[in-house]
């Protein structure tokens, strides 16, 4: 079974530029999560999708972050414009359904904002 | 708001020995899940063990076991017969069984080193 795929693995941008991350969850997983992991901290949930609908985006900085999950499969997370404090690893995870099942994590995208 | 605290930023253990990682949490809920996740260097996070709050019996998975003290809101991880491959960041995490289910709340992590 293929795992959660993410790309790119690394990204370096200047502040005020925009960036997008892509995630392909495990086939058949209805729930998809984006987490932000700042160096030295545990991951923090940004947004949670159930199929292609948002069920929790309370911690997403909506003035600069956006996310979508078209057709209930792949998802993209965008930052526009980026700030220095957005430097972090962005993790995507998926699970069979929102009612608790194990969350499987992707390798993450390490973003550096200069 | 729920919080998860890991008070040990770093721990070290000799190969084949036993080590215990600490975790405390704060919640007003009675039904929830607790987890330990492992994040090896430059590799993806994987689930080590999970505990349902309504279960009194402590969860075990091979060399990994937990000591769940619900009244004390404590959830420690014991790794027996430590192996070099156990070296990683370990995160304690919490999620509700109710409406916010799926929103994992993580601690800051404990970096475990294993000495040969």
Boltz contact constraints between the chains, C-beta under 6 A:
constraints:
  - contact:
      token1: [A, 41]
      token2: [B, 108]
      max_distance: 6.0
  - contact:
      token1: [A, 42]
      token2: [B, 91]
      max_distance: 6.0
  - contact:
      token1: [A, 42]
      token2: [B, 106]
      max_distance: 6.0
  - contact:
      token1: [A, 42]
      token2: [B, 107]
      max_distance: 6.0
  - contact:
      token1: [A, 42]
      token2: [B, 108]
      max_distance: 6.0
  - contact:
      token1: [A, 42]
      token2: [B, 109]
      max_distance: 6.0
  - contact:
      token1: [A, 43]
      token2: [B, 106]
      max_distance: 6.0
  - contact:
      token1: [A, 45]
      token2: [B, 103]
      max_distance: 6.0
  - contact:
      token1: [A, 48]
      token2: [B, 102]
      max_distance: 6.0
  - contact:
      token1: [A, 56]
      token2: [B, 103]
      max_distance: 6.0
  - contact:
      token1: [A, 98]
      token2: [B, 102]
      max_distance: 6.0
  - contact:
      token1: [A, 100]
      token2: [B, 33]
      max_distance: 6.0
  - contact:
      token1: [A, 100]
      token2: [B, 101]
      max_distance: 6.0
  - contact:
      token1: [A, 102]
      token2: [B, 47]
      max_distance: 6.0
  - contact:
      token1: [A, 105]
      token2: [B, 44]
      max_distance: 6.0
  - contact:
      token1: [A, 105]
      token2: [B, 45]
      max_distance: 6.0
  - contact:
      token1: [A, 107]
      token2: [B, 44]
      max_distance: 6.0
